[in-house]
Amino acid sequence: MKIKFLQSVSSFLLAILILLSTSSFTIKKHFCSGFLVDSAVFAQVERCAETSCFSTSETSVTQPDCCDDEVHLVEGQEVVTSKKIDDLDYEQQLVWFTLSESYFHLFESMPAQLSPHRDYIPPILVADIQILHQDFLI
């Protein structure tokens, strides 16, 4: 029961891992005057107001194009490769074999232990022997 649940959870997590490693996405960032205004992964970024790019000095000189957009593309794997156990050298095969054997032996159930005194009925005590002989553990 526990092993089937563990196998189903691990197979689900591996499927999610393969899905995430093969998908690609873009991260869009919008900077205004060197400060990050907005960043988005699946949507368009919000642009800042154009008035914030102008200088407020008395000469009213404008800065040339103070807003910047950055786009980072995170590419996933194109081809998923699978390796066989024969591709590994002998030491790696030995490590994987011992690891898997020791891991699978963790979940083996213990055999029912035989209790030799299960059907034994203790004798009925007439007097407490420790009190009778005044023999106490200190």
A tleap script that builds the chain and sets N, CA, C and O, in Angstrom:
source leaprc.protein.ff14SB
mol = sequence {
  NMET LYS ILE LYS PHE LEU GLN SER VAL SER
  SER PHE LEU LEU ALA ILE LEU ILE LEU LEU
  SER THR SER SER PHE THR ILE LYS LYS HIE
  PHE CYS SER GLY PHE LEU VAL ASP SER ALA
  VAL PHE ALA GLN VAL GLU ARG CYS ALA GLU
  THR SER CYS PHE SER THR SER GLU THR SER
  VAL THR GLN PRO ASP CYS CYS ASP ASP GLU
  VAL HIE LEU VAL GLU GLY GLN GLU VAL VAL
  THR SER LYS LYS ILE ASP ASP LEU ASP TYR
  GLU GLN GLN LEU VAL TRP PHE THR LEU SER
  GLU SER TYR PHE HIE LEU PHE GLU SER MET
  PRO ALA GLN LEU SER PRO HIE ARG ASP TYR
  ILE PRO PRO ILE LEU VAL ALA ASP ILE GLN
  ILE LEU HIE GLN ASP PHE LEU CILE
}
set mol.1.N position { 0.827 -1.191 0.000 }
set mol.1.CA position { 0.000 0.000 0.000 }
set mol.1.C position { 0.866 1.247 0.000 }
set mol.1.O position { 0.667 2.146 -0.817 }
set mol.2.N position { 1.830 1.305 0.918 }
set mol.2.CA position { 2.701 2.475 0.998 }
set mol.2.C position { 3.604 2.578 -0.221 }
set mol.2.O position { 3.885 3.673 -0.709 }
set mol.3.N position { 4.053 1.430 -0.706 }
set mol.3.CA position { 4.969 1.440 -1.842 }
set mol.3.C position { 4.239 1.899 -3.099 }
set mol.3.O position { 4.811 2.647 -3.892 }
set mol.4.N position { 3.000 1.477 -3.303 }
set mol.4.CA position { 2.237 1.913 -4.469 }
set mol.4.C position { 1.988 3.413 -4.422 }
set mol.4.O position { 2.088 4.096 -5.442 }
set mol.5.N position { 1.668 3.920 -3.249 }
set mol.5.CA position { 1.459 5.364 -3.103 }
set mol.5.C position { 2.750 6.125 -3.378 }
set mol.5.O position { 2.739 7.151 -4.059 }
set mol.6.N position { 3.855 5.623 -2.851 }
set mol.6.CA position { 5.153 6.261 -3.071 }
set mol.6.C position { 5.537 6.230 -4.547 }
set mol.6.O position { 6.084 7.205 -5.064 }
set mol.7.N position { 5.259 5.137 -5.220 }
set mol.7.CA position { 5.559 5.043 -6.642 }
set mol.7.C position { 4.701 5.997 -7.460 }
set mol.7.O position { 5.195 6.617 -8.402 }
set mol.8.N position { 3.441 6.122 -7.118 }
set mol.8.CA position { 2.570 7.019 -7.875 }
set mol.8.C position { 2.948 8.479 -7.650 }
set mol.8.O position { 2.912 9.275 -8.589 }
set mol.9.N position { 3.306 8.840 -6.435 }
set mol.9.CA position { 3.724 10.215 -6.166 }
set mol.9.C position { 5.040 10.533 -6.866 }
set mol.9.O position { 5.191 11.608 -7.446 }
set mol.10.N position { 5.994 9.604 -6.815 }
set mol.10.CA position { 7.282 9.862 -7.470 }
set mol.10.C position { 7.136 9.913 -8.980 }
set mol.10.O position { 7.811 10.717 -9.623 }
set mol.11.N position { 6.282 9.088 -9.574 }
set mol.11.CA position { 6.085 9.161 -11.024 }
set mol.11.C position { 5.399 10.460 -11.417 }
set mol.11.O position { 5.716 11.024 -12.464 }
set mol.12.N position { 4.465 10.950 -10.603 }
set mol.12.CA position { 3.826 12.232 -10.880 }
set mol.12.C position { 4.836 13.374 -10.804 }
set mol.12.O position { 4.832 14.258 -11.661 }
set mol.13.N position { 5.700 13.365 -9.788 }
set mol.13.CA position { 6.698 14.423 -9.653 }
set mol.13.C position { 7.720 14.386 -10.795 }
set mol.13.O position { 8.169 15.434 -11.258 }
set mol.14.N position { 8.081 13.203 -11.242 }
set mol.14.CA position { 9.004 13.101 -12.380 }
set mol.14.C position { 8.359 13.596 -13.664 }
set mol.14.O position { 9.032 14.217 -14.486 }
set mol.15.N position { 7.070 13.336 -13.857 }
set mol.15.CA position { 6.372 13.844 -15.035 }
set mol.15.C position { 6.315 15.368 -15.021 }
set mol.15.O position { 6.508 16.000 -16.060 }
set mol.16.N position { 6.055 15.963 -13.867 }
set mol.16.CA position { 6.050 17.426 -13.745 }
set mol.16.C position { 7.443 17.985 -14.015 }
set mol.16.O position { 7.573 19.018 -14.672 }
set mol.17.N position { 8.486 17.318 -13.517 }
set mol.17.CA position { 9.855 17.755 -13.747 }
set mol.17.C position { 10.203 17.731 -15.226 }
set mol.17.O position { 10.834 18.665 -15.721 }
set mol.18.N position { 9.813 16.703 -15.931 }
set mol.18.CA position { 10.081 16.627 -17.370 }
set mol.18.C position { 9.298 17.703 -18.115 }
set mol.18.O position { 9.818 18.311 -19.051 }
set mol.19.N position { 8.068 17.939 -17.713 }
set mol.19.CA position { 7.266 18.979 -18.353 }
set mol.19.C position { 7.892 20.357 -18.168 }
set mol.19.O position { 7.966 21.135 -19.120 }
set mol.20.N position { 8.342 20.665 -16.959 }
set mol.20.CA position { 8.943 21.969 -16.695 }
set mol.20.C position { 10.309 22.131 -17.370 }
set mol.20.O position { 10.662 23.232 -17.794 }
set mol.21.N position { 11.071 21.055 -17.471 }
set mol.21.CA position { 12.402 21.178 -18.073 }
set mol.21.C position { 12.344 21.294 -19.589 }
set mol.21.O position { 13.287 21.802 -20.196 }
set mol.22.N position { 11.265 20.836 -20.218 }
set mol.22.CA position { 11.174 20.923 -21.668 }
set mol.22.C position { 10.400 22.146 -22.149 }
set mol.22.O position { 10.402 22.427 -23.347 }
set mol.23.N position { 9.753 22.867 -21.273 }
set mol.23.CA position { 9.006 24.050 -21.698 }
set mol.23.C position { 9.892 25.292 -21.615 }
set mol.23.O position { 10.786 25.384 -20.774 }
set mol.24.N position { 9.620 26.240 -22.507 }
set mol.24.CA position { 10.381 27.492 -22.501 }
set mol.24.C position { 9.414 28.659 -22.265 }
set mol.24.O position { 8.224 28.555 -22.561 }
set mol.25.N position { 9.932 29.763 -21.732 }
set mol.25.CA position { 9.106 30.921 -21.455 }
set mol.25.C position { 9.972 32.179 -21.518 }
set mol.25.O position { 11.201 32.101 -21.509 }
set mol.26.N position { 9.313 33.341 -21.583 }
set mol.26.CA position { 10.024 34.617 -21.641 }
set mol.26.C position { 9.682 35.451 -20.410 }
set mol.26.O position { 8.556 35.432 -19.914 }
set mol.27.N position { 10.672 36.173 -19.942 }
set mol.27.CA position { 10.499 37.098 -18.827 }
set mol.27.C position { 10.704 38.496 -19.381 }
set mol.27.O position { 11.776 38.812 -19.899 }
set mol.28.N position { 9.677 39.338 -19.274 }
set mol.28.CA position { 9.732 40.698 -19.795 }
set mol.28.C position { 9.848 41.662 -18.629 }
set mol.28.O position { 9.135 41.539 -17.634 }
set mol.29.N position { 10.769 42.642 -18.762 }
set mol.29.CA position { 10.968 43.651 -17.722 }
set mol.29.C position { 10.933 45.025 -18.357 }
set mol.29.O position { 11.421 45.223 -19.470 }
set mol.30.N position { 10.347 45.975 -17.635 }
set mol.30.CA position { 10.293 47.362 -18.105 }
set mol.30.C position { 10.974 48.252 -17.067 }
set mol.30.O position { 10.582 48.274 -15.900 }
set mol.31.N position { 11.997 48.982 -17.506 }
set mol.31.CA position { 12.744 49.898 -16.654 }
set mol.31.C position { 12.440 51.319 -17.069 }
set mol.31.O position { 12.362 51.623 -18.260 }
set mol.32.N position { 12.270 52.180 -16.102 }
set mol.32.CA position { 12.068 53.593 -16.377 }
set mol.32.C position { 13.051 54.361 -15.503 }
set mol.32.O position { 12.990 54.284 -14.276 }
set mol.33.N position { 13.949 55.096 -16.130 }
set mol.33.CA position { 15.008 55.863 -15.470 }
set mol.33.C position { 15.891 54.956 -14.616 }
set mol.33.O position { 16.364 55.373 -13.558 }
set mol.34.N position { 16.114 53.742 -15.056 }
set mol.34.CA position { 16.987 52.815 -14.361 }
set mol.34.C position { 16.327 52.026 -13.255 }
set mol.34.O position { 16.975 51.186 -12.630 }
set mol.35.N position { 15.047 52.272 -12.994 }
set mol.35.CA position { 14.317 51.544 -11.953 }
set mol.35.C position { 13.332 50.576 -12.585 }
set mol.35.O position { 12.688 50.891 -13.585 }
set mol.36.N position { 13.222 49.400 -11.993 }
set mol.36.CA position { 12.300 48.390 -12.499 }
set mol.36.C position { 10.873 48.799 -12.169 }
set mol.36.O position { 10.522 48.985 -11.003 }
set mol.37.N position { 10.051 48.939 -13.212 }
set mol.37.CA position { 8.664 49.335 -13.030 }
set mol.37.C position { 7.761 48.110 -12.994 }
set mol.37.O position { 6.882 48.015 -12.138 }
set mol.38.N position { 7.971 47.161 -13.925 }
set mol.38.CA position { 7.105 45.994 -13.980 }
set mol.38.C position { 7.858 44.831 -14.615 }
set mol.38.O position { 8.735 45.026 -15.457 }
set mol.39.N position { 7.507 43.636 -14.203 }
set mol.39.CA position { 8.038 42.430 -14.830 }
set mol.39.C position { 6.894 41.434 -14.963 }
set mol.39.O position { 6.008 41.366 -14.111 }
set mol.40.N position { 6.929 40.660 -16.050 }
set mol.40.CA position { 5.848 39.715 -16.306 }
set mol.40.C position { 6.421 38.476 -16.977 }
set mol.40.O position { 7.433 38.537 -17.675 }
set mol.41.N position { 5.753 37.355 -16.752 }
set mol.41.CA position { 6.188 36.110 -17.372 }
set mol.41.C position { 5.253 35.748 -18.515 }
set mol.41.O position { 5.727 35.477 -19.618 }
set mol.42.N position { 3.948 35.732 -18.297 }
set mol.42.CA position { 3.001 35.307 -19.315 }
set mol.42.C position { 2.145 36.459 -19.848 }
set mol.42.O position { 1.309 36.233 -20.723 }
set mol.43.N position { 2.324 37.668 -19.358 }
set mol.43.CA position { 1.501 38.797 -19.779 }
set mol.43.C position { 2.396 39.934 -20.256 }
set mol.43.O position { 3.621 39.852 -20.173 }
set mol.44.N position { 1.765 40.999 -20.760 }
set mol.44.CA position { 2.501 42.173 -21.201 }
set mol.44.C position { 2.853 43.028 -19.986 }
set mol.44.O position { 2.121 43.045 -18.996 }
set mol.45.N position { 3.975 43.734 -20.070 }
set mol.45.CA position { 4.401 44.581 -18.955 }
set mol.45.C position { 3.687 45.916 -19.026 }
set mol.45.O position { 3.329 46.389 -20.105 }
set mol.46.N position { 3.481 46.521 -17.859 }
set mol.46.CA position { 2.896 47.860 -17.801 }
set mol.46.C position { 3.983 48.874 -18.081 }
set mol.46.O position { 5.082 48.794 -17.532 }
set mol.47.N position { 3.673 49.811 -18.923 }
set mol.47.CA position { 4.645 50.851 -19.258 }
set mol.47.C position { 4.414 52.051 -18.341 }
set mol.47.O position { 3.293 52.321 -17.910 }
set mol.48.N position { 5.494 52.756 -18.058 }
set mol.48.CA position { 5.374 53.932 -17.194 }
set mol.48.C position { 4.859 55.104 -18.020 }
set mol.48.O position { 4.850 55.046 -19.249 }
set mol.49.N position { 4.433 56.159 -17.351 }
set mol.49.CA position { 3.944 57.345 -18.045 }
set mol.49.C position { 5.115 58.046 -18.714 }
set mol.49.O position { 6.215 58.086 -18.162 }
set mol.50.N position { 4.889 58.593 -19.886 }
set mol.50.CA position { 5.967 59.253 -20.629 }
set mol.50.C position { 6.413 60.547 -19.946 }
set mol.50.O position { 7.534 61.002 -20.178 }
set mol.51.N position { 5.567 61.148 -19.113 }
set mol.51.CA position { 5.939 62.398 -18.457 }
set mol.51.C position { 7.035 62.188 -17.424 }
set mol.51.O position { 7.751 63.134 -17.095 }
set mol.52.N position { 7.184 60.990 -16.911 }
set mol.52.CA position { 8.213 60.757 -15.908 }
set mol.52.C position { 9.600 60.722 -16.536 }
set mol.52.O position { 10.600 60.810 -15.823 }
set mol.53.N position { 9.675 60.596 -17.849 }
set mol.53.CA position { 10.968 60.559 -18.501 }
set mol.53.C position { 11.515 61.953 -18.769 }
set mol.53.O position { 12.694 62.095 -19.092 }
set mol.54.N position { 10.691 62.978 -18.644 }
set mol.54.CA position { 11.149 64.343 -18.923 }
set mol.54.C position { 11.830 64.939 -17.711 }
set mol.54.O position { 11.515 64.603 -16.569 }
set mol.55.N position { 12.756 65.819 -17.975 }
set mol.55.CA position { 13.462 66.514 -16.911 }
set mol.55.C position { 12.582 67.613 -16.358 }
set mol.55.O position { 11.786 68.191 -17.099 }
set mol.56.N position { 12.702 67.917 -15.080 }
set mol.56.CA position { 11.869 68.961 -14.464 }
set mol.56.C position { 12.650 70.253 -14.268 }
set mol.56.O position { 12.200 71.134 -13.534 }
set mol.57.N position { 13.785 70.384 -14.892 }
set mol.57.CA position { 14.565 71.622 -14.717 }
set mol.57.C position { 13.932 72.757 -15.513 }
set mol.57.O position { 13.020 72.532 -16.309 }
set mol.58.N position { 14.409 73.954 -15.301 }
set mol.58.CA position { 13.815 75.136 -15.929 }
set mol.58.C position { 14.067 75.170 -17.431 }
set mol.58.O position { 13.306 75.788 -18.175 }
set mol.59.N position { 15.114 74.519 -17.872 }
set mol.59.CA position { 15.403 74.548 -19.305 }
set mol.59.C position { 14.562 73.538 -20.066 }
set mol.59.O position { 14.513 73.564 -21.295 }
set mol.60.N position { 13.906 72.658 -19.344 }
set mol.60.CA position { 13.029 71.613 -19.891 }
set mol.60.C position { 13.711 70.802 -20.994 }
set mol.60.O position { 13.160 70.579 -22.072 }
set mol.61.N position { 14.929 70.376 -20.676 }
set mol.61.CA position { 15.645 69.506 -21.600 }
set mol.61.C position { 15.207 68.072 -21.298 }
set mol.61.O position { 15.184 67.657 -20.139 }
set mol.62.N position { 14.869 67.340 -22.312 }
set mol.62.CA position { 14.399 65.974 -22.101 }
set mol.62.C position { 15.550 64.999 -22.250 }
set mol.62.O position { 16.483 65.225 -23.021 }
set mol.63.N position { 15.470 63.927 -21.509 }
set mol.63.CA position { 16.457 62.866 -21.641 }
set mol.63.C position { 16.049 61.993 -22.820 }
set mol.63.O position { 14.866 61.697 -22.990 }
set mol.64.N position { 16.996 61.586 -23.619 }
set mol.64.CA position { 16.615 60.760 -24.769 }
set mol.64.C position { 16.299 59.327 -24.350 }
set mol.64.O position { 17.179 58.596 -23.897 }
set mol.65.N position { 15.046 58.938 -24.504 }
set mol.65.CA position { 14.580 57.562 -24.313 }
set mol.65.C position { 15.069 56.945 -23.004 }
set mol.65.O position { 15.943 56.078 -23.000 }
set mol.66.N position { 14.488 57.407 -21.891 }
set mol.66.CA position { 14.927 56.905 -20.592 }
set mol.66.C position { 14.273 55.581 -20.214 }
set mol.66.O position { 14.651 54.997 -19.199 }
set mol.67.N position { 13.320 55.089 -20.977 }
set mol.67.CA position { 12.648 53.825 -20.674 }
set mol.67.C position { 13.278 52.696 -21.481 }
set mol.67.O position { 13.547 52.831 -22.674 }
set mol.68.N position { 13.506 51.577 -20.793 }
set mol.68.CA position { 14.115 50.414 -21.442 }
set mol.68.C position { 13.237 49.187 -21.225 }
set mol.68.O position { 12.590 49.039 -20.188 }
set mol.69.N position { 13.229 48.320 -22.218 }
set mol.69.CA position { 12.546 47.032 -22.116 }
set mol.69.C position { 13.578 45.920 -22.270 }
set mol.69.O position { 14.413 45.954 -23.173 }
set mol.70.N position { 13.510 44.947 -21.388 }
set mol.70.CA position { 14.388 43.783 -21.481 }
set mol.70.C position { 13.529 42.534 -21.612 }
set mol.70.O position { 12.498 42.392 -20.954 }
set mol.71.N position { 13.978 41.637 -22.478 }
set mol.71.CA position { 13.276 40.374 -22.673 }
set mol.71.C position { 14.300 39.257 -22.506 }
set mol.71.O position { 15.292 39.197 -23.233 }
set mol.72.N position { 14.053 38.376 -21.546 }
set mol.72.CA position { 14.920 37.222 -21.305 }
set mol.72.C position { 14.162 35.967 -21.714 }
set mol.72.O position { 13.055 35.718 -21.238 }
set mol.73.N position { 14.758 35.188 -22.589 }
set mol.73.CA position { 14.149 33.949 -23.047 }
set mol.73.C position { 14.802 32.784 -22.325 }
set mol.73.O position { 16.012 32.580 -22.428 }
set mol.74.N position { 14.004 32.025 -21.600 }
set mol.74.CA position { 14.486 30.834 -20.911 }
set mol.74.C position { 14.059 29.646 -21.770 }
set mol.74.O position { 12.875 29.320 -21.855 }
set mol.75.N position { 15.035 29.006 -22.402 }
set mol.75.CA position { 14.729 27.913 -23.316 }
set mol.75.C position { 14.787 26.578 -22.582 }
set mol.75.O position { 15.659 26.345 -21.745 }
set mol.76.N position { 13.852 25.725 -22.910 }
set mol.76.CA position { 13.838 24.380 -22.355 }
set mol.76.C position { 14.612 23.441 -23.257 }
set mol.76.O position { 15.142 23.850 -24.289 }
set mol.77.N position { 14.672 22.196 -22.866 }
set mol.77.CA position { 15.358 21.200 -23.677 }
set mol.77.C position { 14.534 20.874 -24.909 }
set mol.77.O position { 13.308 20.775 -24.840 }
set mol.78.N position { 15.213 20.708 -26.036 }
set mol.78.CA position { 14.525 20.312 -27.250 }
set mol.78.C position { 14.338 18.800 -27.300 }
set mol.78.O position { 13.286 18.305 -27.704 }
set mol.79.N position { 15.375 18.074 -26.884 }
set mol.79.CA position { 15.336 16.610 -26.972 }
set mol.79.C position { 15.576 16.047 -25.571 }
set mol.79.O position { 16.540 16.407 -24.896 }
set mol.80.N position { 14.689 15.167 -25.157 }
set mol.80.CA position { 14.859 14.504 -23.875 }
set mol.80.C position { 15.626 13.205 -24.124 }
set mol.80.O position { 15.172 12.336 -24.868 }
set mol.81.N position { 16.776 13.089 -23.499 }
set mol.81.CA position { 17.584 11.888 -23.695 }
set mol.81.C position { 17.354 10.931 -22.535 }
set mol.81.O position { 17.156 11.344 -21.393 }
set mol.82.N position { 17.385 9.671 -22.848 }
set mol.82.CA position { 17.262 8.661 -21.802 }
set mol.82.C position { 18.499 7.776 -21.851 }
set mol.82.O position { 18.960 7.381 -22.922 }
set mol.83.N position { 19.008 7.485 -20.708 }
set mol.83.CA position { 20.213 6.669 -20.611 }
set mol.83.C position { 19.845 5.280 -20.134 }
set mol.83.O position { 18.893 5.089 -19.378 }
set mol.84.N position { 20.611 4.332 -20.587 }
set mol.84.CA position { 20.425 2.958 -20.148 }
set mol.84.C position { 21.492 2.632 -19.113 }
set mol.84.O position { 22.490 3.341 -18.980 }
set mol.85.N position { 21.267 1.577 -18.405 }
set mol.85.CA position { 22.229 1.167 -17.378 }
set mol.85.C position { 23.530 0.701 -18.022 }
set mol.85.O position { 24.587 0.739 -17.391 }
set mol.86.N position { 23.455 0.263 -19.274 }
set mol.86.CA position { 24.669 -0.200 -19.954 }
set mol.86.C position { 25.599 0.947 -20.329 }
set mol.86.O position { 26.779 0.718 -20.591 }
set mol.87.N position { 25.088 2.186 -20.359 }
set mol.87.CA position { 25.922 3.339 -20.696 }
set mol.87.C position { 26.854 3.737 -19.553 }
set mol.87.O position { 27.836 4.445 -19.779 }
set mol.88.N position { 26.564 3.300 -18.350 }
set mol.88.CA position { 27.376 3.653 -17.191 }
set mol.88.C position { 28.564 2.704 -17.074 }
set mol.88.O position { 28.511 1.564 -17.537 }
set mol.89.N position { 29.633 3.186 -16.451 }
set mol.89.CA position { 30.765 2.288 -16.234 }
set mol.89.C position { 30.482 1.388 -15.024 }
set mol.89.O position { 29.450 1.523 -14.366 }
set mol.90.N position { 31.398 0.484 -14.747 }
set mol.90.CA position { 31.155 -0.557 -13.752 }
set mol.90.C position { 30.939 0.015 -12.351 }
set mol.90.O position { 30.052 -0.443 -11.630 }
set mol.91.N position { 31.739 1.008 -11.957 }
set mol.91.CA position { 31.609 1.575 -10.614 }
set mol.91.C position { 30.256 2.260 -10.431 }
set mol.91.O position { 29.631 2.130 -9.379 }
set mol.92.N position { 29.802 2.987 -11.452 }
set mol.92.CA position { 28.510 3.659 -11.346 }
set mol.92.C position { 27.373 2.643 -11.298 }
set mol.92.O position { 26.402 2.833 -10.566 }
set mol.93.N position { 27.490 1.566 -12.074 }
set mol.93.CA position { 26.476 0.517 -12.012 }
set mol.93.C position { 26.432 -0.115 -10.628 }
set mol.93.O position { 25.357 -0.399 -10.100 }
set mol.94.N position { 27.593 -0.331 -10.053 }
set mol.94.CA position { 27.666 -0.931 -8.725 }
set mol.94.C position { 27.039 -0.025 -7.669 }
set mol.94.O position { 26.334 -0.507 -6.782 }
set mol.95.N position { 27.287 1.277 -7.754 }
set mol.95.CA position { 26.713 2.221 -6.795 }
set mol.95.C position { 25.195 2.255 -6.921 }
set mol.95.O position { 24.489 2.218 -5.913 }
set mol.96.N position { 24.685 2.324 -8.152 }
set mol.96.CA position { 23.237 2.359 -8.346 }
set mol.96.C position { 22.574 1.061 -7.888 }
set mol.96.O position { 21.487 1.086 -7.310 }
set mol.97.N position { 23.219 -0.053 -8.143 }
set mol.97.CA position { 22.652 -1.343 -7.726 }
set mol.97.C position { 22.582 -1.438 -6.200 }
set mol.97.O position { 21.550 -1.825 -5.652 }
set mol.98.N position { 23.661 -1.092 -5.519 }
set mol.98.CA position { 23.654 -1.181 -4.053 }
set mol.98.C position { 22.692 -0.176 -3.434 }
set mol.98.O position { 22.046 -0.470 -2.427 }
set mol.99.N position { 22.594 1.008 -4.032 }
set mol.99.CA position { 21.654 2.012 -3.529 }
set mol.99.C position { 20.216 1.523 -3.681 }
set mol.99.O position { 19.415 1.643 -2.755 }
set mol.100.N position { 19.896 0.979 -4.835 }
set mol.100.CA position { 18.525 0.513 -5.045 }
set mol.100.C position { 18.206 -0.693 -4.156 }
set mol.100.O position { 17.101 -0.789 -3.623 }
set mol.101.N position { 19.147 -1.597 -3.995 }
set mol.101.CA position { 18.886 -2.756 -3.137 }
set mol.101.C position { 18.694 -2.347 -1.683 }
set mol.101.O position { 17.793 -2.850 -1.012 }
set mol.102.N position { 19.528 -1.444 -1.194 }
set mol.102.CA position { 19.376 -1.025 0.200 }
set mol.102.C position { 18.109 -0.206 0.392 }
set mol.102.O position { 17.502 -0.258 1.461 }
set mol.103.N position { 17.697 0.551 -0.622 }
set mol.103.CA position { 16.474 1.342 -0.516 }
set mol.103.C position { 15.243 0.439 -0.497 }
set mol.103.O position { 14.328 0.665 0.295 }
set mol.104.N position { 15.206 -0.576 -1.352 }
set mol.104.CA position { 14.040 -1.446 -1.401 }
set mol.104.C position { 13.933 -2.324 -0.158 }
set mol.104.O position { 12.834 -2.740 0.208 }
set mol.105.N position { 15.048 -2.608 0.488 }
set mol.105.CA position { 14.993 -3.417 1.709 }
set mol.105.C position { 14.512 -2.606 2.906 }
set mol.105.O position { 14.215 -3.176 3.956 }
set mol.106.N position { 14.430 -1.292 2.764 }
set mol.106.CA position { 13.892 -0.478 3.854 }
set mol.106.C position { 12.411 -0.736 4.061 }
set mol.106.O position { 11.912 -0.638 5.182 }
set mol.107.N position { 11.703 -1.064 2.988 }
set mol.107.CA position { 10.260 -1.173 3.057 }
set mol.107.C position { 9.760 -2.605 3.189 }
set mol.107.O position { 8.560 -2.851 3.063 }
set mol.108.N position { 10.649 -3.544 3.437 }
set mol.108.CA position { 10.203 -4.912 3.664 }
set mol.108.C position { 9.587 -5.010 5.050 }
set mol.108.O position { 10.076 -4.416 6.011 }
set mol.109.N position { 8.525 -5.757 5.130 }
set mol.109.CA position { 7.885 -5.904 6.431 }
set mol.109.C position { 8.637 -6.949 7.249 }
set mol.109.O position { 9.171 -7.919 6.712 }
set mol.110.N position { 8.664 -6.731 8.522 }
set mol.110.CA position { 9.336 -7.654 9.426 }
set mol.110.C position { 8.448 -8.885 9.632 }
set mol.110.O position { 7.225 -8.762 9.701 }
set mol.111.N position { 9.052 -10.057 9.729 }
set mol.111.CA position { 8.226 -11.250 9.987 }
set mol.111.C position { 7.671 -11.200 11.416 }
set mol.111.O position { 8.261 -10.603 12.317 }
set mol.112.N position { 6.557 -11.826 11.578 }
set mol.112.CA position { 5.937 -11.849 12.903 }
set mol.112.C position { 6.825 -12.644 13.853 }
set mol.112.O position { 7.183 -13.791 13.586 }
set mol.113.N position { 7.167 -12.014 14.951 }
set mol.113.CA position { 8.066 -12.662 15.905 }
set mol.113.C position { 7.270 -13.622 16.778 }
set mol.113.O position { 6.180 -13.312 17.260 }
set mol.114.N position { 7.849 -14.783 16.959 }
set mol.114.CA position { 7.201 -15.773 17.808 }
set mol.114.C position { 7.503 -15.473 19.271 }
set mol.114.O position { 8.652 -15.274 19.664 }
set mol.115.N position { 6.467 -15.449 20.039 }
set mol.115.CA position { 6.621 -15.221 21.470 }
set mol.115.C position { 6.504 -16.568 22.178 }
set mol.115.O position { 5.428 -17.167 22.190 }
set mol.116.N position { 7.611 -17.057 22.775 }
set mol.116.CA position { 7.522 -18.378 23.416 }
set mol.116.C position { 6.671 -18.357 24.682 }
set mol.116.O position { 6.247 -19.417 25.142 }
set mol.117.N position { 6.409 -17.198 25.252 }
set mol.117.CA position { 5.669 -17.120 26.508 }
set mol.117.C position { 4.239 -16.617 26.294 }
set mol.117.O position { 3.597 -16.159 27.239 }
set mol.118.N position { 3.743 -16.700 25.070 }
set mol.118.CA position { 2.423 -16.170 24.788 }
set mol.118.C position { 1.338 -16.951 25.523 }
set mol.118.O position { 0.400 -16.353 26.049 }
set mol.119.N position { 1.449 -18.253 25.567 }
set mol.119.CA position { 0.426 -19.077 26.209 }
set mol.119.C position { 0.763 -19.399 27.664 }
set mol.119.O position { 0.063 -20.193 28.292 }
set mol.120.N position { 1.796 -18.813 28.195 }
set mol.120.CA position { 2.230 -19.083 29.570 }
set mol.120.C position { 1.409 -18.257 30.539 }
set mol.120.O position { 1.272 -17.045 30.372 }
set mol.121.N position { 0.879 -18.896 31.523 }
set mol.121.CA position { 0.119 -18.213 32.574 }
set mol.121.C position { 1.015 -18.152 33.805 }
set mol.121.O position { 1.445 -19.197 34.294 }
set mol.122.N position { 1.308 -16.960 34.318 }
set mol.122.CA position { 2.186 -16.869 35.485 }
set mol.122.C position { 1.490 -17.429 36.727 }
set mol.122.O position { 0.262 -17.425 36.821 }
set mol.123.N position { 2.287 -17.905 37.666 }
set mol.123.CA position { 1.678 -18.474 38.889 }
set mol.123.C position { 1.070 -17.374 39.749 }
set mol.123.O position { 1.470 -16.211 39.697 }
set mol.124.N position { 0.124 -17.774 40.512 }
set mol.124.CA position { -0.526 -16.837 41.431 }
set mol.124.C position { 0.371 -16.689 42.646 }
set mol.124.O position { 0.744 -17.678 43.275 }
set mol.125.N position { 0.711 -15.461 42.972 }
set mol.125.CA position { 1.598 -15.204 44.104 }
set mol.125.C position { 0.780 -15.165 45.397 }
set mol.125.O position { -0.253 -14.501 45.491 }
set mol.126.N position { 1.277 -15.894 46.372 }
set mol.126.CA position { 0.623 -15.908 47.668 }
set mol.126.C position { 1.140 -14.755 48.506 }
set mol.126.O position { 0.373 -14.090 49.203 }
set mol.127.N position { 2.434 -14.522 48.439 }
set mol.127.CA position { 3.043 -13.428 49.201 }
set mol.127.C position { 4.087 -12.771 48.318 }
set mol.127.O position { 4.692 -13.414 47.460 }
set mol.128.N position { 4.288 -11.480 48.542 }
set mol.128.CA position { 5.311 -10.760 47.780 }
set mol.128.C position { 6.668 -11.104 48.375 }
set mol.128.O position { 6.931 -10.804 49.540 }
set mol.129.N position { 7.524 -11.727 47.586 }
set mol.129.CA position { 8.787 -12.255 48.091 }
set mol.129.C position { 9.737 -11.130 48.485 }
set mol.129.O position { 10.494 -11.288 49.443 }
set mol.130.N position { 9.723 -10.011 47.789 }
set mol.130.CA position { 10.624 -8.911 48.139 }
set mol.130.C position { 10.266 -8.322 49.495 }
set mol.130.O position { 11.159 -8.004 50.280 }
set mol.131.N position { 9.030 -8.176 49.775 }
set mol.131.CA position { 8.632 -7.652 51.085 }
set mol.131.C position { 8.844 -8.706 52.168 }
set mol.131.O position { 9.190 -8.377 53.303 }
set mol.132.N position { 8.638 -9.957 51.819 }
set mol.132.CA position { 8.817 -11.018 52.783 }
set mol.132.C position { 10.277 -11.108 53.251 }
set mol.132.O position { 10.530 -11.310 54.438 }
set mol.133.N position { 11.219 -10.962 52.347 }
set mol.133.CA position { 12.642 -11.051 52.693 }
set mol.133.C position { 13.274 -9.682 52.900 }
set mol.133.O position { 14.478 -9.607 53.146 }
set mol.134.N position { 12.522 -8.615 52.813 }
set mol.134.CA position { 13.027 -7.246 52.981 }
set mol.134.C position { 14.197 -6.980 52.038 }
set mol.134.O position { 15.233 -6.463 52.455 }
set mol.135.N position { 14.026 -7.339 50.755 }
set mol.135.CA position { 15.071 -7.218 49.739 }
set mol.135.C position { 14.574 -6.201 48.709 }
set mol.135.O position { 13.773 -6.533 47.835 }
set mol.136.N position { 15.060 -4.943 48.821 }
set mol.136.CA position { 14.621 -3.877 47.947 }
set mol.136.C position { 15.761 -3.366 47.101 }
set mol.136.O position { 16.908 -3.357 47.549 }
set mol.137.N position { 15.477 -2.949 45.912 }
set mol.137.CA position { 16.475 -2.335 45.051 }
set mol.137.C position { 16.551 -0.845 45.394 }
set mol.137.O position { 15.536 -0.156 45.486 }
set mol.138.N position { 17.769 -0.379 45.577 }
set mol.138.CA position { 17.955 1.044 45.915 }
set mol.138.C position { 18.631 1.728 44.766 }
set mol.138.O position { 18.887 2.931 44.829 }
savepdb mol mol.pdb
quit
